[in-house]
Amino acid sequence: MLFRISSREDNWNRKATYHDLMQYIRELIFLFPDFIALEYIGTSADKRKIPLLTVARRNSQTKQIKNHFCFVSGVHGREAVNPLALLHMAYWYARYRKDWLSWNCLYIIPVLNPDGYVIATEGKSAISNILYQKRILLEKTEAAFWKWNARGIDINRNFPSVLWKKTETSGYPASEKETLALMGFLTHHSVQVFFDIHSRGNQIFYYRKTESDSYNVKQRLLAEEIRELTGYTMMEPDEEITDGDCGGNTVHYVAEHFKIPAFTLETIPEEETFPLPFSYQEDIFEKIVLIPMKLV
């Protein structure tokens, strides 16, 4: 086995390629066939599969499942420390919290933007599409700093929302295959709480200015629970959209269209620079792994 899943300490400091992540997923399914299922919610611009792990007791009746939590990472390619932490979360619940999975479900999308992840971890030449590769190679941004998809679009500014504004890297709302993949998943799966895992800042973004007071009161109460568990800072309402930001984030779309709690968690200290040290993967896992249990 490539990752030796049962021995986490061997894996935390390593850089995982997209191939490694997919191998890890296959190992998880082999180890826990009754608790982890795999499907693909779409493909990227460069034709990489976007995996979804459903972590729940396989023989549970739908009516038994009380809560469905969704965790997404890898929206920005250069934030490459989060996907492996989420896969370790899947392992931890399947091995140690089987009873909890009889009544609750985790949806884990470890890498929504696989092309950006591949560029950041393997280099610009890893993109297969010649036209995309030529365009990327002309960009001055170093591979390790690449946050966009293979078409140069910021997926986290590409979702339809009231606050969306056109910029050079925003594309048009839902113009990207990766964006449509998440939108399709949310349309066809019941989700009660949504998390988009990002870096940097050790912060919780919870306030949604487009939503009602009652929505934001609930958001704040849940954010306080998350803060207590993680130690992350809760961002003030006026910091939801900073100067120069254009909206169109995953959480804006989720809040506006599905009216469910939606949080952005920033998992790395603000002072860190890219490429982010992979030694943070264990810290990320330990801080976020109990969030679903805390909120039940």
ABEGO torsion letter per residue (X at the ends): XAAGAABAAAAAABBBBAAAAAAAAAAAAAABAAABBBBBAEBBAAGBBBBBBBBBBAABBAAABABBBBBBBGABAABAAAAAAAAAAAAAAAAAAAAAAAABBBBBBABABAAAAAAAAAEAAABABAAAAAAAAABABBAAABABBAAGBBAAAABBBAABBBBAAAEBBGABAAAAAAAAAAAABBBABBBBBBOBGGBBBABBAABBAAAAAAAAAAAAAAAAAAGBBBBBAAAABBBGBAEGBAAAAAAAAAGBBBBBBBABBAABBOBBBAAAAAAAAAAAAAAAAAAX
